[in-house]
Amino acid sequence: MSAAGCDRCSVAHAGKSFPSSDRRKCEEELLILNCPKCEHESLIDAPHGASRCNACGGMFVPSSRFHELLASGDPTPESGASQAHDDRGGRCPSDKTIMSRAAVNVAGAAAPVHLERCSSCHGVWFDGGEWRLLSGNHLLEHIDEFWSAEWRAAQRRTLEHEQDQRRLEETFGADLLAQIRSLAAVLRNHPRRSQALALLREESTAATKCFPR
């Protein structure tokens, strides 16, 4: 029995160790894993060593089984797809340690996805639908980075950039913004860029004089 967890399933059951020969105790301990979001709901077995909650559709994946589940390509490891519990933290189903949260921005999503990971056993909790969403955007390959300062800084920069783009679109409209960007791309390395910008300013000013508001 290693410090990482049970010899049978590689999960640390609330700090307890069971030798491979005593499978019954291991199985009994697995049965009392509770959902960190529903609290009083027991988790049930899911594919490839994961455990899921029938009530909220969340899923707990032990660190030792994560890459197995990811490599399986299983498209439906979760039951349901609810984001109702995403703003709530919880304790690790395995050893009851308070899990740390990481915000992950997903393209096209209205809000970041919040994952929880146990600082002790490194198992990860996915609320209903989160595994499918992240895997569909090829973000699960970076899961070890989600809790790093570098990843958080990159996520902040991405969020700020998206907010800037939304403000520009609200200011100019999608069509005009596309034309401005197209013209900017043409002029970026043009040898007469300065003259072209001067002409653009002159033309826009002339248009304002001809058609005052």
C-alpha positions in Angstrom: 0.0 0.0 0.0 1.5 3.3 -1.1 0.8 6.7 0.4 -1.1 7.6 -2.8 -4.1 5.3 -1.9 -5.7 1.9 -1.9 -3.9 -1.0 -3.6 -7.1 -1.9 -5.3 -8.4 1.3 -6.6 -5.6 3.9 -5.9 -8.0 6.1 -3.9 -7.1 7.3 -0.4 -10.3 6.5 1.5 -10.4 9.2 4.2 -6.8 8.5 5.2 -7.3 4.7 5.6 -5.3 2.0 3.9 -6.6 -1.4 2.8 -4.3 -4.2 1.5 -5.2 -5.8 -1.8 -6.3 -9.0 0.0 -9.1 -7.2 1.9 -11.3 -6.1 -1.0 -14.5 -6.1 1.1 -13.3 -3.3 3.3 -12.2 -1.3 0.3 -15.6 -1.7 -1.3 -17.4 -0.8 1.9 -15.4 2.4 2.2 -16.1 3.3 -1.5 -19.8 3.1 -0.8 -19.7 5.9 1.7 -18.2 8.5 -0.6 -20.5 11.5 -0.5 -21.1 14.2 -3.2 -19.2 17.3 -2.1 -22.0 19.5 -3.5 -25.1 17.5 -2.4 -23.4 16.4 0.8 -25.8 13.7 1.7 -25.9 12.0 -1.6 -23.7 8.9 -2.0 -21.5 8.6 -5.1 -21.8 5.6 -7.4 -19.3 3.9 -9.6 -18.7 5.5 -13.0 -16.4 4.3 -15.9 -12.7 4.0 -15.5 -12.5 4.4 -11.7 -14.5 7.6 -11.5 -17.5 8.2 -9.1 -20.6 10.2 -9.9 -23.6 11.7 -8.2 -27.0 10.8 -9.6 -28.6 13.8 -8.0 -26.5 16.6 -9.5 -24.6 14.8 -12.3 -21.2 15.7 -10.8 -18.2 13.4 -11.1 -15.1 12.7 -9.0 -12.0 11.5 -10.8 -9.0 10.2 -8.8 -5.7 11.5 -10.0 -4.5 8.0 -10.8 -7.4 7.4 -13.1 -7.7 10.7 -14.8 -5.6 9.9 -17.9 -7.2 6.6 -18.3 -10.6 8.2 -18.4 -9.4 10.9 -20.8 -7.8 8.4 -23.1 -10.9 6.2 -23.2 -12.7 8.9 -25.2 -15.9 8.0 -23.3 -18.4 10.7 -24.3 -20.9 10.2 -21.5 -19.1 9.7 -18.2 -21.6 12.1 -16.5 -25.3 11.9 -15.7 -27.0 15.2 -16.4 -25.5 18.6 -17.2 -26.3 21.1 -14.5 -24.3 24.2 -13.6 -26.3 24.9 -10.4 -23.5 24.0 -8.1 -20.6 25.6 -9.9 -20.4 28.6 -7.5 -20.1 26.3 -4.5 -16.9 24.7 -3.1 -16.8 21.4 -1.2 -14.7 18.7 0.5 -13.0 15.9 -1.3 -15.2 12.8 -1.4 -12.2 10.7 -0.7 -10.4 12.2 2.3 -12.7 15.2 3.2 -10.0 17.8 2.6 -11.3 21.2 1.5 -10.8 21.3 -2.3 -9.1 24.3 -4.0 -10.9 25.9 -6.9 -9.7 27.0 -10.3 -11.5 29.1 -12.8 -11.2 28.0 -16.5 -12.4 30.2 -19.3 -14.0 28.3 -22.2 -14.5 29.9 -25.6 -18.2 30.8 -26.1 -19.2 30.1 -22.5 -21.0 32.9 -20.7 -19.0 32.3 -17.4 -15.8 30.5 -16.4 -16.0 26.8 -15.3 -14.9 26.3 -11.7 -13.1 23.0 -11.0 -12.3 21.7 -7.5 -9.2 19.7 -6.7 -8.1 18.0 -3.5 -4.7 19.3 -2.3 -4.0 16.0 -0.7 -5.0 13.2 -3.1 -5.2 15.5 -6.2 -8.6 14.0 -7.3 -10.7 16.5 -9.3 -14.4 17.2 -9.0 -16.4 18.0 -12.1 -19.9 19.5 -11.8 -22.4 18.1 -14.2 -21.5 18.8 -17.8 -18.0 20.2 -17.0 -16.0 17.2 -18.1 -17.8 17.1 -21.5 -17.4 20.9 -22.0 -13.7 20.9 -21.2 -12.9 17.8 -23.1 -14.8 19.1 -26.1 -12.6 22.2 -26.1 -9.4 20.1 -25.6 -8.7 21.8 -22.3 -8.4 18.6 -20.1 -5.0 18.0 -21.5 -3.9 21.1 -19.5 -5.6 20.1 -16.2 -2.3 20.1 -14.3 -1.8 23.7 -15.2 -5.2 25.0 -14.0 -4.0 25.7 -10.5 -0.7 27.3 -11.4 -0.1 31.1 -11.2 1.0 31.1 -14.9 -2.3 29.6 -16.0 -4.4 32.0 -13.9 -2.5 35.0 -15.3 -3.0 33.7 -18.9 -6.7 33.2 -18.1 -7.0 36.8 -16.8 -5.3 38.1 -20.0 -7.7 36.1 -22.2 -10.7 37.4 -20.2 -9.5 41.0 -20.5 -9.0 40.6 -24.2 -12.5 39.2 -24.7 -14.0 42.0 -22.7 -12.1 44.6 -24.8 -13.4 42.9 -28.0 -16.9 43.0 -26.8 -16.6 46.7 -25.9 -15.2 47.5 -29.4 -18.1 45.6 -31.0 -20.6 47.5 -29.0 -19.0 50.8 -29.9 -18.5 50.3 -33.7 -20.9 47.4 -34.5 -19.7 44.0 -35.8 -19.6 45.0 -39.6 -17.7 48.3 -39.1 -15.3 46.7 -36.7 -14.6 43.9 -39.3 -13.9 46.5 -41.9 -11.5 48.5 -39.6 -9.6 45.3 -38.8 -9.4 44.4 -42.5 -8.0 47.8 -43.4 -5.6 47.7 -40.4 -4.3 44.3 -41.6 -3.7 45.7 -45.1 -1.9 48.8 -43.8 0.1 47.1 -41.0 3.2 46.5 -43.2 2.4 48.7 -46.1 5.3 51.0 -47.2 3.0 54.0 -47.4 1.2 53.3 -44.2 1.7 56.8 -42.7 0.4 58.5 -45.8 -2.6 56.1 -45.9 -3.5 56.9 -42.3 -3.2 60.6 -43.0 -5.5 60.2 -46.0 -8.0 58.3 -43.9 -8.0 61.0 -41.2 -8.5 63.7 -43.9 -11.3 61.8 -45.6 -13.1 61.1 -42.3 -12.8 64.8 -41.3 -14.0 65.9 -44.7 -17.0 63.6 -44.4 -17.8 65.1 -41.0 -17.7 68.7 -42.5 -19.9 67.8 -45.4 -22.4 66.0 -43.3 -22.5 67.7 -39.9 -24.6 66.1 -37.2 
